[in-house]
Amino acid sequence: MITAVRHLGPNWYASVMGTSVVGTAGAALPLPVPGLRTACTAVWAAALVLLLTLLAARALHWIHHHDQARAHLLDPATAPFHGCLAMALVSVGGGTLTLGRDWLGGTAAVTLGAVLCTAGTAIALAVAVTVPYLMAVRHRVRPEQATPVWLLPLVAPMVSAAVGPLLVPHLPPGQARETLLFACVGLFGLSLLGTSLMLPLVFARLVTGGPLPLALTPTLFLVLGPLGQSTTAVGMFADTAPSAVPHAAGPAFTLPAVLYGVPVMGFALLWLGLATAHVVRARRQGMGFALTWWAFTFPVGTCVTGAESLARHTGLVAFDGLAVLLYGGLVAAWATAAVRTAGGLLSGRLLAAPRTAPVVLRPATARTTSGAAR
């Protein structure tokens, strides 16, 4: 067991995120399907078990393979995935608050949800500072290395911003509720502005450097994360404001939920089309399964919750339909990634040491006396 976790990286937490969002997004769908909430609660419970399992495995990884854990942190391709730990904790914590109460009871669900969200938020803030610092000081990355994975440390606080308002009604009225709500707004701004700085680098690399390597092509879906999650967050602010800041619960919070959410959701759909086209191209060129396929799950799930939020605040059936349509794609993507991941675990391929790329010697170039290559 100890040897098996040597190459277990932080990217595995993406499976927790993708599983959790299937439950939380499904529970808010406008579908009168018998047993839907029970099924969603069971998926949340599976995400909780998976989270606890990965936390134990990663603890063994840090204790017995500290050299590899440090190497992951200093690897510019792996370090951004440390944001997945924060998002896994917060997403499961949010599911505990909305679904877990059905099986755990109100008090236990609120306690566990608060612990998970608090721990996840603390890690999110640490990662949002540490990983960009390492990128600037230790990693020495180049513009052509930019990928959507770079967004992960900066998106993590946005997940806390969207889930944190669920805890507001459980605090005493007054200062406590207002402080938590505005802290969530602060996390929203932190993540939104940070993402706004990083996303142009990713898009510029995509346009000027050509398509991403096949294995990284699914990470284009990660861009949907800050878009859908920020739309969800502003909707949660509007939902929570009346109980937290009654004197400012009107248009100050409700209007942005629509004026911000609708344009951002429009851009999310544009990016969804662009990312899908790239994935279809990569698949035709032989893109095989990798853990990056989990990028098809959580980011799409945030767009589902964003569409659900817009449906609540606009009353438009079109957003209900969009949420249902996106959720269908989310479930299909989750089922595919889960089955392929299970197969990779059973075969041992996903826990094996990464293959070392063969060294290709550059052919010698003859030059003329004038110095021109021929």
C-alpha positions as CSV (number, residue, x, y, z in Angstrom):
1,M,0.0,0.0,0.0
2,I,2.8,2.4,0.9
3,T,4.6,1.8,-2.4
4,A,1.4,2.0,-4.4
5,V,0.8,5.7,-3.3
6,R,4.3,6.9,-4.3
7,H,3.0,8.5,-7.5
8,L,-0.4,9.5,-6.2
9,G,-0.6,13.2,-7.0
10,P,-3.0,16.0,-6.0
11,N,-4.8,15.7,-9.3
12,W,-6.7,12.7,-7.9
13,Y,-8.8,15.1,-5.9
14,A,-10.5,16.0,-9.1
15,S,-12.4,12.8,-8.9
16,V,-13.9,13.9,-5.6
17,M,-14.9,17.2,-7.1
18,G,-16.5,15.6,-10.1
19,T,-18.4,13.1,-8.0
20,S,-19.6,15.7,-5.5
21,V,-21.0,18.1,-8.0
22,V,-23.1,15.3,-9.6
23,G,-25.0,15.1,-6.3
24,T,-25.3,18.8,-5.5
25,A,-26.2,19.9,-9.0
26,G,-28.7,17.2,-9.4
27,A,-30.5,17.9,-6.2
28,A,-31.4,21.5,-7.4
29,L,-32.7,20.4,-10.8
30,P,-36.3,21.4,-11.6
31,L,-37.3,17.8,-12.2
32,P,-40.1,16.0,-10.3
33,V,-38.3,12.7,-10.6
34,P,-39.1,10.2,-7.8
35,G,-36.0,9.2,-5.9
36,L,-33.7,11.9,-7.5
37,R,-32.8,13.5,-4.2
38,T,-32.0,10.1,-2.7
39,A,-29.8,9.2,-5.6
40,C,-28.0,12.5,-5.4
41,T,-27.5,12.0,-1.6
42,A,-26.0,8.6,-2.3
43,V,-23.6,10.2,-4.8
44,W,-22.6,12.8,-2.2
45,A,-22.0,10.0,0.3
46,A,-19.7,8.3,-2.3
47,A,-17.8,11.5,-2.7
48,L,-17.4,11.8,1.0
49,V,-16.0,8.2,1.2
50,L,-13.7,8.9,-1.7
51,L,-12.5,12.1,-0.1
52,L,-11.6,10.4,3.2
53,T,-9.9,7.6,1.3
54,L,-7.8,10.0,-0.7
55,L,-6.9,12.1,2.4
56,A,-5.6,8.9,4.0
57,A,-3.7,7.8,0.9
58,R,-2.2,11.3,0.4
59,A,-1.2,11.4,4.1
60,L,0.8,8.1,3.5
61,H,2.3,9.7,0.4
62,W,3.6,12.7,2.4
63,I,4.9,10.6,5.3
64,H,6.6,7.8,3.4
65,H,7.4,9.6,0.1
66,H,8.2,13.1,1.1
67,D,10.7,13.4,-1.7
68,Q,8.1,12.7,-4.3
69,A,5.6,15.0,-2.6
70,R,8.1,17.8,-2.6
71,A,8.8,17.1,-6.3
72,H,5.1,17.5,-7.0
73,L,5.1,20.9,-5.4
74,L,8.1,22.0,-7.3
75,D,6.9,20.6,-10.7
76,P,5.2,23.4,-12.7
77,A,2.9,20.8,-14.3
78,T,1.7,19.3,-11.0
79,A,1.8,22.1,-8.5
80,P,-1.4,23.9,-9.6
81,F,-3.3,20.7,-8.9
82,H,-2.9,21.3,-5.2
83,G,-5.9,23.6,-5.6
84,C,-8.0,20.5,-6.2
85,L,-7.6,19.5,-2.5
86,A,-9.2,22.7,-1.4
87,M,-12.0,22.4,-3.9
88,A,-12.7,18.8,-3.0
89,L,-13.1,19.7,0.7
90,V,-15.4,22.6,0.0
91,S,-17.5,20.9,-2.6
92,V,-18.1,17.9,-0.3
93,G,-18.8,20.3,2.5
94,G,-21.4,22.1,0.5
95,G,-23.0,18.7,-0.3
96,T,-23.0,17.9,3.4
97,L,-25.0,21.1,4.0
98,T,-27.5,20.5,1.3
99,L,-27.8,16.8,1.1
100,G,-26.0,15.3,4.1
101,R,-28.7,16.5,6.5
102,D,-31.0,13.8,5.0
103,W,-28.8,11.0,6.4
104,L,-26.7,12.7,9.1
105,G,-29.3,15.0,10.7
106,G,-29.2,18.8,10.8
107,T,-26.6,19.3,13.6
108,A,-24.1,16.8,12.4
109,A,-24.4,17.9,8.8
110,V,-23.8,21.6,9.7
111,T,-20.9,20.7,11.9
112,L,-19.2,18.5,9.3
113,G,-20.0,20.9,6.5
114,A,-18.5,23.8,8.5
115,V,-15.3,21.9,9.2
116,L,-14.8,20.8,5.6
117,C,-15.6,24.3,4.2
118,T,-13.3,26.1,6.7
119,A,-10.4,23.7,6.1
120,G,-10.9,23.9,2.3
121,T,-11.0,27.7,2.4
122,A,-7.8,28.0,4.4
123,I,-6.1,25.7,2.0
124,A,-7.5,27.6,-1.0
125,L,-6.1,30.8,0.3
126,A,-2.7,29.2,1.0
127,V,-2.6,27.6,-2.5
128,A,-3.7,30.8,-4.2
129,V,-0.6,32.6,-2.9
130,T,1.9,29.7,-2.7
131,V,1.6,28.3,-6.2
132,P,1.8,31.6,-8.2
133,Y,4.8,32.5,-6.0
134,L,6.5,29.2,-6.8
135,M,5.7,29.7,-10.5
136,A,7.4,33.1,-10.4
137,V,10.4,32.1,-8.2
138,R,11.1,28.4,-8.6
139,H,9.3,26.9,-11.6
140,R,10.7,29.2,-14.3
141,V,7.8,28.6,-16.6
142,R,7.6,29.9,-20.2
143,P,4.6,31.4,-22.0
144,E,4.4,28.4,-24.3
145,Q,3.9,26.2,-21.3
146,A,0.6,27.9,-20.2
147,T,-2.4,25.6,-19.8
148,P,-5.8,25.9,-18.2
149,V,-4.3,23.9,-15.2
150,W,-2.7,27.2,-14.1
151,L,-6.2,28.4,-13.2
152,L,-6.8,25.8,-10.5
153,P,-5.1,27.6,-7.6
154,L,-7.0,30.8,-8.4
155,V,-10.4,29.1,-8.9
156,A,-10.3,27.4,-5.5
157,P,-11.4,30.5,-3.5
158,M,-14.3,30.9,-5.9
159,V,-15.7,27.5,-4.8
160,S,-15.6,28.8,-1.2
161,A,-17.3,32.0,-2.3
162,A,-20.2,29.9,-3.8
163,V,-20.5,27.4,-0.9
164,G,-19.9,29.7,2.0
165,P,-23.3,31.4,1.9
166,L,-24.9,28.1,2.9
167,L,-23.4,28.6,6.4
168,V,-24.7,32.1,6.8
169,P,-28.2,31.2,8.1
170,H,-26.6,29.0,10.8
171,L,-24.8,32.0,12.4
172,P,-26.3,34.5,14.8
173,P,-28.0,37.4,13.1
174,G,-26.0,40.6,12.8
175,Q,-22.3,40.9,12.6
176,A,-21.5,37.2,12.3
177,R,-23.8,36.7,9.3
178,E,-22.7,39.9,7.6
179,T,-19.0,39.1,8.1
180,L,-19.3,35.7,6.5
181,L,-21.3,37.0,3.6
182,F,-18.9,39.8,2.8
183,A,-16.0,37.4,3.3
184,C,-17.5,35.3,0.6
185,V,-17.8,38.4,-1.6
186,G,-14.1,39.1,-1.0
187,L,-13.2,35.5,-2.0
188,F,-15.3,36.1,-5.1
189,G,-13.3,39.2,-6.0
190,L,-10.0,37.6,-5.2
191,S,-10.6,34.6,-7.5
192,L,-12.3,36.6,-10.3
193,L,-9.5,39.1,-10.6
194,G,-6.8,36.5,-10.3
195,T,-8.4,34.4,-13.0
196,S,-8.8,37.5,-15.2
197,L,-5.0,37.9,-15.0
198,M,-4.2,34.3,-15.8
199,L,-6.8,33.4,-18.4
200,P,-5.4,35.8,-21.1
201,L,-2.1,33.9,-20.8
202,V,-3.9,30.6,-21.4
203,F,-5.9,31.9,-24.4
204,A,-2.8,33.6,-26.0
205,R,-0.9,30.3,-25.7
206,L,-3.8,28.5,-27.3
207,V,-4.1,30.9,-30.2
208,T,-0.4,31.5,-30.9
209,G,1.0,28.1,-29.9
210,G,-1.5,25.8,-31.4
211,P,-3.6,23.1,-29.8
212,L,-2.6,21.6,-26.5
213,P,-0.9,18.2,-26.3
214,L,-3.6,15.4,-26.6
215,A,-3.5,14.4,-23.0
216,L,-4.0,18.0,-21.8
217,T,-6.8,18.9,-24.3
218,P,-9.6,18.0,-21.7
219,T,-8.2,20.7,-19.4
220,L,-9.7,23.3,-21.7
221,F,-12.9,22.5,-19.8
222,L,-11.3,23.9,-16.7
223,V,-12.0,27.4,-18.0
224,L,-15.7,26.7,-17.4
225,G,-15.0,26.4,-13.6
226,P,-14.5,30.1,-12.8
227,L,-17.3,31.1,-15.2
228,G,-20.0,28.7,-13.8
229,Q,-18.8,29.0,-10.2
230,S,-18.8,32.8,-10.2
231,T,-22.4,32.8,-11.7
232,T,-23.4,30.4,-8.9
233,A,-21.7,32.6,-6.3
234,V,-23.5,35.8,-7.2
235,G,-26.8,33.9,-7.1
236,M,-26.0,32.6,-3.7
237,F,-25.2,36.1,-2.5
238,A,-28.6,37.3,-3.7
239,D,-30.3,34.3,-2.0
240,T,-28.5,34.9,1.4
241,A,-28.5,38.7,1.6
242,P,-32.0,39.0,3.0
243,S,-31.1,37.1,6.1
244,A,-27.7,38.6,6.5
245,V,-27.9,42.3,5.5
246,P,-31.7,43.2,5.3
247,H,-30.9,46.9,4.8
248,A,-29.0,46.0,1.5
249,A,-30.9,43.0,0.4
250,G,-32.6,44.6,-2.6
251,P,-31.0,45.3,-6.0
252,A,-27.6,45.6,-4.4
253,F,-27.3,41.8,-4.4
254,T,-30.2,40.6,-6.6
255,L,-29.4,42.7,-9.7
256,P,-25.8,41.5,-10.1
257,A,-27.0,37.9,-10.0
258,V,-28.6,38.5,-13.4
259,L,-26.5,41.3,-14.9
260,Y,-23.3,39.4,-14.2
261,G,-24.6,35.9,-14.5
262,V,-26.2,36.0,-17.9
263,P,-23.3,37.4,-19.9
264,V,-20.8,35.1,-18.1
265,M,-23.0,32.1,-18.8
266,G,-23.1,33.2,-22.5
267,F,-19.3,33.2,-22.6
268,A,-19.3,29.8,-20.8
269,L,-21.4,28.4,-23.6
270,L,-19.0,29.9,-26.2
271,W,-16.0,28.3,-24.4
272,L,-17.9,25.0,-24.1
273,G,-18.3,24.9,-27.8
274,L,-14.6,25.8,-28.4
275,A,-13.3,23.2,-25.9
276,T,-15.6,20.5,-27.3
277,A,-14.3,21.1,-30.8
278,H,-10.7,20.8,-29.5
279,V,-11.6,17.5,-27.7
280,V,-13.2,16.0,-30.8
281,R,-10.1,16.9,-32.8
282,A,-7.9,15.4,-30.2
283,R,-10.0,12.2,-29.9
284,R,-9.8,11.7,-33.7
285,Q,-6.0,12.0,-33.4
286,G,-5.8,9.3,-30.8
287,M,-6.3,11.0,-27.4
288,G,-6.5,8.2,-24.8
289,F,-7.9,8.2,-21.3
290,A,-6.0,10.1,-18.6
291,L,-7.0,11.6,-15.3
292,T,-7.4,14.9,-17.1
293,W,-10.8,13.5,-18.3
294,W,-12.2,14.5,-14.9
295,A,-12.0,18.0,-16.2
296,F,-15.2,17.1,-18.1
297,T,-17.1,16.9,-14.8
298,F,-16.7,19.6,-12.1
299,P,-16.4,22.6,-14.4
300,V,-19.6,21.5,-16.3
301,G,-21.2,21.0,-12.9
302,T,-20.6,24.6,-12.0
303,C,-22.3,25.6,-15.2
304,V,-25.3,23.5,-14.1
305,T,-25.5,25.2,-10.8
306,G,-25.0,28.6,-12.5
307,A,-27.9,27.9,-14.9
308,E,-30.0,26.8,-11.9
309,S,-29.2,30.1,-10.2
310,L,-30.2,32.1,-13.2
311,A,-33.4,30.2,-13.5
312,R,-34.3,31.1,-9.9
313,H,-33.6,34.8,-10.4
314,T,-35.0,35.3,-13.8
315,G,-37.9,32.9,-13.8
316,L,-37.0,31.8,-17.3
317,V,-37.7,28.2,-18.3
318,A,-34.9,28.4,-20.8
319,F,-32.3,28.3,-18.0
320,D,-34.1,25.4,-16.4
321,G,-33.8,23.6,-19.8
322,L,-30.1,24.6,-20.0
323,A,-29.4,23.2,-16.6
324,V,-31.1,19.9,-17.4
325,L,-29.2,19.6,-20.7
326,L,-25.8,20.3,-19.1
327,Y,-26.6,17.9,-16.3
328,G,-27.2,15.1,-18.8
329,G,-23.7,15.8,-20.2
330,L,-22.2,15.9,-16.7
331,V,-23.6,12.5,-15.7
332,A,-22.4,11.0,-19.0
333,A,-18.9,12.5,-18.5
334,W,-18.8,11.4,-14.8
335,A,-19.8,7.8,-15.6
336,T,-17.2,7.6,-18.4
337,A,-14.4,9.0,-16.2
338,A,-15.4,6.9,-13.2
339,V,-15.4,3.6,-15.2
340,R,-12.2,4.4,-17.0
341,T,-10.5,5.4,-13.7
342,A,-11.6,2.2,-12.0
343,G,-10.2,0.2,-14.9
344,G,-6.9,2.1,-14.6
345,L,-6.7,1.4,-10.9
346,L,-7.3,-2.3,-11.3
347,S,-4.7,-2.5,-14.0
348,G,-2.2,-0.5,-11.9
349,R,-1.6,1.9,-14.8
350,L,-2.8,5.0,-13.1
351,L,-0.6,4.5,-10.1
352,A,2.5,3.6,-12.0
353,A,5.5,5.8,-12.3
354,P,5.2,8.3,-15.2
355,R,7.0,7.2,-18.3
356,T,10.2,9.1,-19.2
357,A,10.1,10.6,-22.6
358,P,12.8,9.3,-24.9
359,V,15.6,11.6,-25.7
360,V,15.6,12.6,-29.3
361,L,18.9,14.0,-30.5
362,R,18.7,17.0,-32.8
363,P,20.3,16.2,-36.2
364,A,23.4,18.0,-37.0
365,T,23.1,20.9,-39.4
366,A,25.7,21.6,-42.0
367,R,26.6,25.2,-42.6
368,T,28.1,26.9,-45.5
369,T,31.1,29.2,-45.1
370,S,28.8,32.1,-45.0
371,G,27.1,30.7,-41.9
372,A,23.8,29.9,-43.5
373,A,22.2,26.5,-42.7
374,R,21.6,24.1,-45.6
